[in-house]
Amino acid sequence: MSVDDKTSVPAAPYRQRARRLRMIGIVVLALGIGGAGILYWLRTRSPDVSDELSMQDFNRAEQRQMGQLYGKSGLLVDEWSDDLKQPGTQAILIAGFSIVVFAGCFYFARLLDYDDEPG
Protein backbone atom coordinates (compact mmCIF):
# COMPACT_ATOMS: atom_id res chain seq x y z
CA MET A 1 0.00 0.00 0.00
CA SER A 2 1.57 3.25 -1.08
CA VAL A 3 0.73 6.66 0.25
CA ASP A 4 0.83 9.52 -2.16
CA ASP A 5 2.51 12.51 -0.68
CA LYS A 6 0.48 15.36 -2.05
CA THR A 7 2.04 18.44 -0.70
CA SER A 8 0.51 21.68 -1.68
CA VAL A 9 2.99 23.88 -3.43
CA PRO A 10 2.71 27.43 -2.16
CA ALA A 11 1.88 29.97 -4.80
CA ALA A 12 4.71 32.08 -6.08
CA PRO A 13 5.07 35.43 -4.33
CA TYR A 14 4.36 37.18 -7.63
CA ARG A 15 1.05 35.37 -7.96
CA GLN A 16 0.11 36.25 -4.39
CA ARG A 17 0.91 39.90 -5.02
CA ALA A 18 -1.05 39.86 -8.26
CA ARG A 19 -4.05 38.29 -6.55
CA ARG A 20 -3.81 40.81 -3.71
CA LEU A 21 -3.68 43.69 -6.20
CA ARG A 22 -6.77 42.38 -7.97
CA MET A 23 -8.66 42.11 -4.68
CA ILE A 24 -7.62 45.66 -3.72
CA GLY A 25 -8.81 46.87 -7.12
CA ILE A 26 -12.18 45.19 -6.73
CA VAL A 27 -12.63 46.57 -3.21
CA VAL A 28 -11.68 50.12 -4.30
CA LEU A 29 -14.06 49.93 -7.25
CA ALA A 30 -16.96 48.69 -5.13
CA LEU A 31 -16.36 51.25 -2.38
CA GLY A 32 -15.87 54.08 -4.86
CA ILE A 33 -19.01 53.42 -6.85
CA GLY A 34 -21.02 52.76 -3.70
CA GLY A 35 -19.69 55.91 -2.02
CA ALA A 36 -20.39 57.99 -5.12
CA GLY A 37 -23.96 56.68 -5.26
CA ILE A 38 -24.56 57.36 -1.58
CA LEU A 39 -23.05 60.85 -1.83
CA TYR A 40 -25.20 61.69 -4.84
CA TRP A 41 -28.34 60.34 -3.21
CA LEU A 42 -27.80 62.20 0.06
CA ARG A 43 -26.82 65.51 -1.51
CA THR A 44 -29.67 65.60 -4.04
CA ARG A 45 -32.26 65.15 -1.30
CA SER A 46 -31.45 68.51 0.31
CA PRO A 47 -33.09 71.58 -1.25
CA ASP A 48 -30.97 73.75 -3.55
CA VAL A 49 -31.47 77.43 -2.76
CA SER A 50 -29.05 78.77 -5.38
CA ASP A 51 -31.80 78.93 -8.03
CA GLU A 52 -34.26 81.00 -6.00
CA LEU A 53 -35.53 84.24 -7.49
CA SER A 54 -34.28 86.25 -4.51
CA MET A 55 -30.71 85.09 -5.25
CA GLN A 56 -30.73 86.22 -8.91
CA ASP A 57 -29.73 89.81 -8.20
CA PHE A 58 -27.00 88.69 -5.82
CA ASN A 59 -25.60 86.22 -8.36
CA ARG A 60 -25.68 88.82 -11.13
CA ALA A 61 -23.81 91.35 -8.98
CA GLU A 62 -21.29 88.75 -7.90
CA GLN A 63 -20.59 87.73 -11.51
CA ARG A 64 -20.18 91.37 -12.57
CA GLN A 65 -17.72 92.03 -9.77
CA MET A 66 -15.76 88.84 -10.56
CA GLY A 67 -15.58 89.91 -14.22
CA GLN A 68 -14.28 93.36 -13.31
CA LEU A 69 -11.70 92.12 -10.81
CA TYR A 70 -10.39 88.95 -12.46
CA GLY A 71 -11.53 89.07 -16.09
CA LYS A 72 -12.83 86.15 -18.10
CA SER A 73 -10.39 83.67 -16.61
CA GLY A 74 -11.64 84.54 -13.12
CA LEU A 75 -15.21 83.92 -14.25
CA LEU A 76 -14.18 80.59 -15.75
CA VAL A 77 -12.41 79.46 -12.56
CA ASP A 78 -15.43 80.60 -10.52
CA GLU A 79 -17.76 78.56 -12.75
CA TRP A 80 -15.52 75.52 -12.42
CA SER A 81 -15.45 75.81 -8.64
CA ASP A 82 -19.25 76.09 -8.63
CA ASP A 83 -19.43 72.98 -10.82
CA LEU A 84 -17.21 71.07 -8.39
CA LYS A 85 -19.69 71.83 -5.61
CA GLN A 86 -22.48 69.98 -7.45
CA PRO A 87 -23.24 66.46 -6.16
CA GLY A 88 -23.33 64.97 -9.66
CA THR A 89 -19.85 66.24 -10.46
CA GLN A 90 -18.50 65.02 -7.13
CA ALA A 91 -20.01 61.57 -7.65
CA ILE A 92 -18.55 61.33 -11.16
CA LEU A 93 -15.10 62.32 -9.89
CA ILE A 94 -15.20 59.72 -7.09
CA ALA A 95 -16.39 56.99 -9.44
CA GLY A 96 -13.81 57.97 -12.06
CA PHE A 97 -10.96 57.95 -9.56
CA SER A 98 -12.00 54.52 -8.26
CA ILE A 99 -12.13 53.19 -11.84
CA VAL A 100 -8.61 54.52 -12.49
CA VAL A 101 -7.29 52.86 -9.31
CA PHE A 102 -9.11 49.62 -10.23
CA ALA A 103 -7.58 49.64 -13.72
CA GLY A 104 -4.13 50.42 -12.30
CA CYS A 105 -4.33 47.51 -9.86
CA PHE A 106 -5.34 45.10 -12.60
CA TYR A 107 -2.63 46.45 -14.91
CA PHE A 108 0.12 45.95 -12.35
CA ALA A 109 -1.25 42.53 -11.40
CA ARG A 110 -1.07 41.57 -15.06
CA LEU A 111 2.55 42.75 -15.20
CA LEU A 112 3.34 40.59 -12.17
CA ASP A 113 1.76 37.60 -13.91
CA TYR A 114 3.92 38.17 -16.98
CA ASP A 115 7.04 38.42 -14.80
CA ASP A 116 6.14 35.09 -13.19
CA GLU A 117 5.85 33.17 -16.46
CA PRO A 118 8.89 31.13 -17.48
CA GLY A 119 10.71 31.99 -20.65
C-alpha positions as CSV (number, residue, x, y, z in Angstrom):
1,M,0.0,0.0,0.0
2,S,1.6,3.3,-1.1
3,V,0.7,6.7,0.3
4,D,0.8,9.5,-2.2
5,D,2.5,12.5,-0.7
6,K,0.5,15.4,-2.0
7,T,2.0,18.4,-0.7
8,S,0.5,21.7,-1.7
9,V,3.0,23.9,-3.4
10,P,2.7,27.4,-2.2
11,A,1.9,30.0,-4.8
12,A,4.7,32.1,-6.1
13,P,5.1,35.4,-4.3
14,Y,4.4,37.2,-7.6
15,R,1.1,35.4,-8.0
16,Q,0.1,36.2,-4.4
17,R,0.9,39.9,-5.0
18,A,-1.1,39.9,-8.3
19,R,-4.0,38.3,-6.5
20,R,-3.8,40.8,-3.7
21,L,-3.7,43.7,-6.2
22,R,-6.8,42.4,-8.0
23,M,-8.7,42.1,-4.7
24,I,-7.6,45.7,-3.7
25,G,-8.8,46.9,-7.1
26,I,-12.2,45.2,-6.7
27,V,-12.6,46.6,-3.2
28,V,-11.7,50.1,-4.3
29,L,-14.1,49.9,-7.2
30,A,-17.0,48.7,-5.1
31,L,-16.4,51.3,-2.4
32,G,-15.9,54.1,-4.9
33,I,-19.0,53.4,-6.8
34,G,-21.0,52.8,-3.7
35,G,-19.7,55.9,-2.0
36,A,-20.4,58.0,-5.1
37,G,-24.0,56.7,-5.3
38,I,-24.6,57.4,-1.6
39,L,-23.1,60.8,-1.8
40,Y,-25.2,61.7,-4.8
41,W,-28.3,60.3,-3.2
42,L,-27.8,62.2,0.1
43,R,-26.8,65.5,-1.5
44,T,-29.7,65.6,-4.0
45,R,-32.3,65.1,-1.3
46,S,-31.4,68.5,0.3
47,P,-33.1,71.6,-1.3
48,D,-31.0,73.7,-3.5
49,V,-31.5,77.4,-2.8
50,S,-29.0,78.8,-5.4
51,D,-31.8,78.9,-8.0
52,E,-34.3,81.0,-6.0
53,L,-35.5,84.2,-7.5
54,S,-34.3,86.2,-4.5
55,M,-30.7,85.1,-5.2
56,Q,-30.7,86.2,-8.9
57,D,-29.7,89.8,-8.2
58,F,-27.0,88.7,-5.8
59,N,-25.6,86.2,-8.4
60,R,-25.7,88.8,-11.1
61,A,-23.8,91.4,-9.0
62,E,-21.3,88.7,-7.9
63,Q,-20.6,87.7,-11.5
64,R,-20.2,91.4,-12.6
65,Q,-17.7,92.0,-9.8
66,M,-15.8,88.8,-10.6
67,G,-15.6,89.9,-14.2
68,Q,-14.3,93.4,-13.3
69,L,-11.7,92.1,-10.8
70,Y,-10.4,89.0,-12.5
71,G,-11.5,89.1,-16.1
72,K,-12.8,86.1,-18.1
73,S,-10.4,83.7,-16.6
74,G,-11.6,84.5,-13.1
75,L,-15.2,83.9,-14.2
76,L,-14.2,80.6,-15.7
77,V,-12.4,79.5,-12.6
78,D,-15.4,80.6,-10.5
79,E,-17.8,78.6,-12.8
80,W,-15.5,75.5,-12.4
81,S,-15.4,75.8,-8.6
82,D,-19.2,76.1,-8.6
83,D,-19.4,73.0,-10.8
84,L,-17.2,71.1,-8.4
85,K,-19.7,71.8,-5.6
86,Q,-22.5,70.0,-7.5
87,P,-23.2,66.5,-6.2
88,G,-23.3,65.0,-9.7
89,T,-19.8,66.2,-10.5
90,Q,-18.5,65.0,-7.1
91,A,-20.0,61.6,-7.7
92,I,-18.6,61.3,-11.2
93,L,-15.1,62.3,-9.9
94,I,-15.2,59.7,-7.1
95,A,-16.4,57.0,-9.4
96,G,-13.8,58.0,-12.1
97,F,-11.0,57.9,-9.6
98,S,-12.0,54.5,-8.3
99,I,-12.1,53.2,-11.8
100,V,-8.6,54.5,-12.5
101,V,-7.3,52.9,-9.3
102,F,-9.1,49.6,-10.2
103,A,-7.6,49.6,-13.7
104,G,-4.1,50.4,-12.3
105,C,-4.3,47.5,-9.9
106,F,-5.3,45.1,-12.6
107,Y,-2.6,46.4,-14.9
108,F,0.1,45.9,-12.3
109,A,-1.3,42.5,-11.4
110,R,-1.1,41.6,-15.1
111,L,2.5,42.8,-15.2
112,L,3.3,40.6,-12.2
113,D,1.8,37.6,-13.9
114,Y,3.9,38.2,-17.0
115,D,7.0,38.4,-14.8
116,D,6.1,35.1,-13.2
117,E,5.8,33.2,-16.5
118,P,8.9,31.1,-17.5
119,G,10.7,32.0,-20.7
